[in-house]
């Protein structure tokens, strides 16, 4: 249904979106119902695009279209369609769906995307001190890890040097040997490292942050430096592994050959000892920062131009010569934002931002919570609360549990019903779990849900474009139903009216000359057989031809009969009855056409033209409907206001 409404809106008004104009003047009334300049102006501009020149002719044409639209909506309300429960439910369901996604997009996703796009412009060099606490750690081990990282942080606060503490106490031994240095990183970090990313972008250069937690454990992060983001580079390389003193001489020799014009790919294929790339002329592809050895990365990104070649570079794997192919800078921002949007909802940053939104709503609405009522509810629980069997206590003493804003209240009973429905959460707890812990978790989820619901209910007040969008869809639903009843259904079911329309307009529905043909397909490209078949086809009937060719159970020849209308777009079929029109030879087949007879132009009967006749009859009914609505409802246009729109 929503798809149909969308199509209908596109046809009649072509717009779903915000009204940005602050002009509150009334442009016209339909049956005393006002339509503002701001509404009309936005719809006119959006629907006409670059052709919205605000000329008198253009504005008059669109005003006529829009007043007709509003007349139909007024008739739908006169018919009481806005009170039909089915339509109200449909609109309410759409509103809930739209509000939820709209709120998340506006308040969460857009801000997160802005954050990532901005962060992607900067690489951050970080060091860290690490204490492991993997996801499967037991509670006791987790507490020990948290205590250990806090102790290290306290030592740093007392003046201990970061690099010395990293060497001595970090459980990341690889970076610890270098004073905790990890190298450069850039947003977005993998899932589970959002706090790490926040710390590295929000901590000033030369300072360290308070302990943060990732999915691997606890970190104290120090920011060493910033640089413009390097992005990605496409490279090839030649690798010689360290096999003795001659390796350096050999790599220098290869470098000299390259300087003298030797082909890089050819030398990489012949001499490179990287088995993954030497069969591809040394092609390594695109790589990002922190993907390869720091020395290799620095040498590659030091190359200034495509096709530049580095001097021999030594890493722990051996000696490399690197060739730059291209650099992938930041993508077009619109494309980049779509790419980020596709992954951001799966990252913990999304939930963190959503929680931040809930906290902001709490603050803005001055949320009041009745913790006494919550405690009374908790005291009524027994072990059955952790099972499917639990029911809301019949003697539960109801009370206001939440007061949001001035008059939005939620009761204790509402929370109890929420707990009843959230069986999955209740079953996650063991029967030994304290009830206050379980209720606290459920209550937090409940408050988050109701705060977002409150914000969704007030979107129209906060975002004028949301209010406009909902008005468009409400009117679209009404328009669809009214048009269906007054035009589409009548055209389809009024057989007498349809026949009368056809009799009055039958000259509009005519066949051009038609040709009845037989289309043959021979499943063979044997030229001798083709020549024989074309010769016989002039004299023999289709059944005789099939009997002649299809012998020994083989179905080499097929035939289909059809009638082809001779239109301006179709290839003309020239010839009298019996004419053979050769076709095309494919790899394993040949086709041709035989004209059976020609049919003179004629008027189509009602059955033959039914689809076209119904469509035209609908147009006639709609015009009649519009004229009746103009007589029924008064349309008054403020001419001075209209003239002020003309440019």
N, C-alpha and C positions, 0 to 999 in steps of 0.2 A: 504493500500500500504506500509506504514512504517513497519508494521508487517512482510510483505513479504520480504522487504529489509533486516530487521534484521535477519530473518531466512537465507537468502541468504548469508549475510556476515558471519554468524556463520558457514555456510557450507564451504565457500570458503577461508575465512581468519580468522574467529573466533575471531575478535578483534574489539573493539570500545574503543579507549582511547588515553592516552597521549604518546608522544615520549620523553623520558627523556634523551636519549643519546645525547651527544654534538658532536658525531662523524659525520662530514659532508662529509665524503668520499662517492664517488659514487660506489655502488656495481654492478649495471648493468644498461644498457640502453635498452629501447624498442622503436624502431623507433626514435632514438636520444632523447627520453624522459628519464631523469635520475631517478633512484630510489636509495635513500641514504642508507647507512649502518644503520643509526639510525632508519629509518622506518622499514626496514627488521628485524633488531634485536629485536625491541620491539614486532612486530607481531609474530615472531618466538617464543620468550619467553612466550608471553601471551598465544598463542594457544597451545603450548606444555606443559605448566605448569611444573610439577616436572620432566617431561621427556625431558625438554630442556637441554640436556647434552652437546650441542655444539660439538658433535662428527661429523666427516666428513660425515658419512652416514646420520645422522639426518639432518644436514644442507643442504646436496645435495637434499634430498627428499623434504624438505620444499622450497628450492629455485626453484625446478622444479614446485611445486604447485603454487608458487607466480608469477613466470614468466608467467605461463599460465593465471592466473588471470589478470595480466597486459596486456597481449596480447588481451584478450577479451575487456578490457576497452579501449584499443587503437582502436580496431575495432569500438566500439561504437562511439568514437569521429570521426573516419573516416566517419562513416555513418551520422554524423551531429546530433546525438541524444542529444549532449550537448547544441544544439541551439533550441531544441524543446520547445516551450513556456510552454506546459503542464508540462513537466518535470522540467523546471526552476521554475515554480510556486510552484510545489510540494516541491522542495528543499528549496525555499525561505520561504515557510510556515513552514517547519520543522525547518529551521534555526531560525526563529523568536520565535517559541515555545521553542526550546532548549536554545537559548540565554537568553530569559527572565528567565527561571527557573535556568539556569546555573549561571547567574549573581547573582540572589537572593541567591542561595545555597552557592556560593563561598564567596560572599561579606557580606551577611546578616545572613542567617541561621547558617552557620558553626560557625561564631563568637559568635552568641547568644548561641548556644549549648555549645560551649567552656566555655562561661561565666557561664551558669547555672551549668554545671558539676563541675566547680571549686568552685562555691559558695555553692553547696550542701555538700561540705566537712566541712563546718563551721556553727555552730549555733551562732546567734548573739543576745545578750540580749539588749533590747532597752527600753527606756522611751520616752514618747512624751507629748507635749502640743497640744491640738486639738481644732480647731474651725470648727463647722459643716458648710457644704455647699453641701447639697445633689444635685443629678443631676437635679432635677426639680425646683431648686431655681430660683427666678426671678432675672433679671440682677442687680437690686438695692441691693438685699440681698447678692448676690455674691460679689459685690464690697465692701459691709460692712464687710463681712467675711475676704476678702483679706486684707482690711485695719486693721482689728482687729489683725490678725496674725502678720502682719508687725510691729504693735505697740508693741506686746509682744516680738518680736524678738529684737526690739530696746532696750527694757528694759533689756533683757538678756545681750546685748552688753554693756550696761552701768554698768553691774556688779551684777544684781539681780540673786539670786540663782534659779537654774532650778527647783528643787523639790518644792520650795515655790511657784514659779509662776504656776507650774502645779496644786498644791492644790487649789490655789486661782482662776485661770483663765481658766484651761482646761475644755472644755465642755464634755470630757469623764470623768464623775464623778467617775466611778468605779476605773480607774487607777489613776485619780487625787488624790483620798484619800491617795494613796501610793506614792505620789510624781511623778506621771506619769508613774510608772513602768508597762510595758506590759508583760515582760517575754522574753523568747527566741523565735526567728523565724528563718526559713531557706528557701532558695530559692527552688521552685518558689512560690512566693506569688500569691494570686488570681488575676484575671484580674482586672485592675483598681488601682493596687498598685505597679506598676513598679517603679515609682519615689521613693516611700517609700522604696522599696527593694534596689534601687541604693544608697539611702542615708544611709541605715543601713550598707551596705557593704563598702562604700567608706569613711565613717566618722571615724576618729581615735577614739580609746577607750578613754572615759572620756570627749569627746567633743560633741558639738551639731552642726547640719547642718542648713543651711538657710531654710526658709519655703519651703515646697513642697506640691503639691496638689495630692490627691487621689480622687477616685470617691465619697468618703464620705465627703471630706472637706480638710482643710489645717492642716498640721502637722509641728511641729518643733521636730526633732528626736534627741535624745541623745543616744549614744552607751555606754552601761555600761560595757560589757565584751564579750569575745569570748570563745568558747569551741569547741572541735571536735564534729562533728555532731553525734547526738544520733541515728538517723535513726528511725526504727520502732521496737516495741517489741510486742510479742504475749503473752497475760497473761490471767489468770482467777483470780477471787477475791471472797472473802466472805465479805458481807457488813452487818453490824448491825447498824441500825439507832439510833440516840441519843434519847433514851426513858426514861432516868433517870440514877441514879447512878450505877445501876446494869449492864449497857451496857458494861462498861469497864471491869468489872469482868467477864462477859460472853465471851467477845472477847478474854480475856487472857486465859480463860479456853479452848476455841476452839484452840488457838495457842498451848497450852500445849499438847492437844490431837494430833495435827498434828506433834509435835516434837516427840511424842511417837509412831508415825507410822500410825496414822489414815489416811484414804483415803481422800484427799482434795475434790475431786468431790462429794463424798458421804456427807461430812459435809456441802459443799456449797448447795447441793440439800435440805438438811434437815433444815439448819439454816439461809442461806443467805436471806436478806430482799430486794435484788435487783430483782424485778419481771421479768426483761428482761434477766437475766442470771441464776437464780437459777434452771430453768428447763433444763439448758444445763451444769450442773455441775459447774456453776460459770464462764463459758467460755466467756470472753469479746472480744477476737480476737486481731488483731493488732491495735495499736494506735501510733500516732505521737506526737511530742512535741506540747505543747500548746493546746492539745485537751481535757485534763482533768485537774483537780486541780493540781497546782504546787507541792504540798506535795505528792500527789499520784504519779505523774510522777517521782519525784526525788527518791522516795522509790522503784519504779519499776525498774528504770534504775540503781539503786545501786546494784541490784541483779547480781551476777557475773556469775552464771552458770544456764543452763536450769534445771528446776525442783526445783530451790531454792525458798524458801518461806520467805516473809518479816515478821518482827515483826508487831504487830498491828499499823496501821497508822491512824491518825485522820484528817479528812477533814470536810468541812462544811456539808457534807451529812451524816457523821457518822464515824464508825470505820471500817477499811478494813484490811484484810490479803490478800496479793498478791502473786500469784504463777507465776513464769516465765516459759514459754514454749520454746520460741526461740527469736532470734534477727535477723531482716532482715537488713543486712549491705548494703552498696552501691552495686547496681546490676552490673553485667558485663557491662563494659563501652559501648560496641557496642550496647547491648540491651537497655541500659539506653538512649543512644543518639537517638535511633529510637523512644523511648517512648516520649522524649522531642520534637523531630521533629514533632510528631503528634499533639502536643498542642501549639507549640510556635507561629505558624502563626496566631492563633486566639487571641493572647495576644497583648496588645498595645506596648510591647517592640519591636515587629516586625516592626510596622509602624515607631516607633522612630528610630530604626536602619536603616531602609530604608531611612528615611529623612537624617540621618547622612551620609549615603552613597552619597546621592544627593549633600549634601553640600561639601563633599570631592571631588566629581567630578567637581563641580563648581570651587573649589579652584585650582585643578590640571590643569584644562583647561583654567583658566583665563577668565571666562565667562564675556562677555560684554553685557549690557542690554540697550536698547534704551527706556528710560522711557518717553521721549518726545513723541515718536510715540504712546506709550501706552496711554498717556493722550489725544492725538488727537482722538484716537479710542473711548475712553470713552465719549468724548464730542459729538460724533455723535449719541449716544444712546437715545432712548425714552422708554416709558413703554412697548412697544411691545417686548423689549429685554427679558422680563420675561414671554413670551408666546411662543407657538409652531409656531406662525406666523412669528417670527423674521427671517430676511434674512440678509446675509452679504451685506452691502451697496455697490451698483454698483460703486459709485464714491469714494470708499475708496482709499485714497492715500497710496500706498504700500511703505514699507521701511524695511530695515533689523532690526528686533526686537531683535534677539539674535545672537551673534557671539561666537561660542564654538570652542576652539582650534584655529588652524590657518585658516581653510577654511570651517568649518561646520557652515552654516548660516541658520537661520529660519526667515521668513518674517512676517510682521504684518498680511498679508493675511492668512498665515498658522494659526496664532493664532485665527483670526476671524472664520475660518473654524472649528477650534477646539471648539470654543464657540457654533457654530451652531450645531455641533454633540452632545455636552453635554447638551442636553435639560433638563435632570433630574436635573442637578445643577442649571440651570437658573430658573426652575420652583419652586425651593425651596425658592426663595426670594419673599418677598411681593413687591407689586408695589410701596410702599413708601420707599423701601430700597435704599439708595444712590448708584448710579451707580458705583462710585469708589470703594465702599466696595465689591460689587458683582464682578467687574472686577478683583479686587485684589485677591480674592479667586480663581477665574477661572485661572488667570494668574499664580498663585503659582502652581496649579495642572498641568498647561501646561508646565511650566519650569521643574518640576519634571519629567514629562513624556518624554520631549525631552532630558533631561540630561541622563536618563536611556537608551533611544534609542541610544544616542551617544556612551555610554559605551558599549552597546550590539554590536554596529557596529564595535567596536575596540577590541572585545574579542580575536580574532585570533592573534592580535599583543601582547596582554597581557598574554594570556594563550596558550602555544604551544599545550597543550592537546585538547583544543577546536578546534584549527585549524586542528589537526589530526582527530578529530571526524567528522568534517564537510567534510574533504576529503574522509573519509571512506564512509559516506553516499552518497556523490556525485557519487563516483565510484560504490557504490552499486546500485543506481538507474540506472546508465548507463548499468551496467552488467545485471541487471534484464531485461531491455528492449531489449538489444542485444540478450541475450540468448533466450528470449521469441520468438523473430522474427526468429532467425537462427536455433533454435533447437526445442523448445517446440511446437510452432505452426505448424512447418513442420511435426513433428511426429504425430500430431493429425489430420492434414488435408490431408496429402499425402497418399491417400488410395492405390495408385499403389506401392509407395515405401514401405508402410507398408506390403502389400501383398507379395512383393518380399522378404522383410526381413523375413517374416514368412516362406515362402517356403524354404529359405536357412537355417533356424534354427528351423524347426518344431520339430525336435527330442529333442529339449530342453524343450518342453512343453508337458508333458505327465501326464495322470491320473494314479495314483496307482489303485489297485483293489478298486472298490466301491461296497457298499452294499445298495440296496434299501430296506427301512424298513418302518414299520408302528409303530408309537409310541402311545401307549394307556395310558390314564389317567383316573382312576376310582375315582370319588369323594366320596369315602367311604372306610373305613378301615375294613369293615365287612369281617372277615376271611373266612366265609362260602361262601360268594359271590365271594371273590377273588379266592378261590380254584375252584369253579364252572366255573368262567370266564377263568382261565388258561387252564382248561381241554377242554373247548369248543373252545378256540382260535386256537388250533392246526388244527381243521377241518373246522371251519366256516370262511367265509369272513368277512371283516370289516363291511359291511352293515348288514350282518346277526347278528353279535355281537351287533351292535348298536340297532337293532330292538329288540333283546332279553332283553337288560338291560334297555334301555330308554323307559319305559312304563308309562302310566298315566301322560304324559306331563313332566316327570322328565328327565333331561339331566344329568344322572350320569356318562355316559361314553363318552369320547372324543377321537378322533384319528387324528393324523397328519402324512402325508407321507413325507419322506425325503430321500435323497441320501447321504450317509456318506462315505467319502474317507478314506481308511485305510492308515494312515500315522504313522510314528514312534512315534509321540506325542500322537496319539489318542488311546483309549482303543480298542483292537481288538474285532471285532464281529465275533465269531466263530460259525459255523453251516451252514447247508444247508437250502434250501428253506422250510419255514414253521417252522423253529426252533423258540421257544419262549425263550427269555432271561428275566428272572425275574428282576424286578427293586427294588425300595425301598418303604417301608411303611412309610408314613408320619402320622401326627396326624389324619388327616381327608381324606387321599387319598392314592392311591396305583398306581404305574406305572409299565409298562413292555413293551418290544419291540418284534416285530415279524419280522423275516427276510422274505422278499418277493422274492428277487433274488440277485444273485451276478453278478457283471459286471467286466469282465476281464480288465486288464490294456490296455490303448489305448492312442493314440495321441490326444491332445486337438485341436479342430478347432480354427480358428481365433477369432470367437466370444467368445468362452469359455475362451480364454487366452488373450483377448484384452488388459487388463490393464498391464499385465506383458510384453506383446510384445511391447506396446508403450514405456514403461520404458526402455526396452533394446534397442529399436530402437533409442530412445533419446541418450542413451550412445554412440551408434555407430555414430550418427550424430555429437555429440559433439567431439568425437575423430577425425572425418574427418575435422570438423571445426577448431580444434586446429592445425592440420597438415597444413591446408591451410593458417592459420594465421602465422605459422612459416615461410612459404614460402613468405608471403606478407610483413611481418615486420621483420626487423633484430633485433635479441636479442644478445647483446654483454655483456659478463660477465667479470669483472675485476678479474682475477684469483688470483692475489696477495692479493687483498683486501679480497676476499673470504677465502683464506688460513689463513689470519690473524684472522679470526673468530673462527677457529678450536681450540678446547681446548683438 
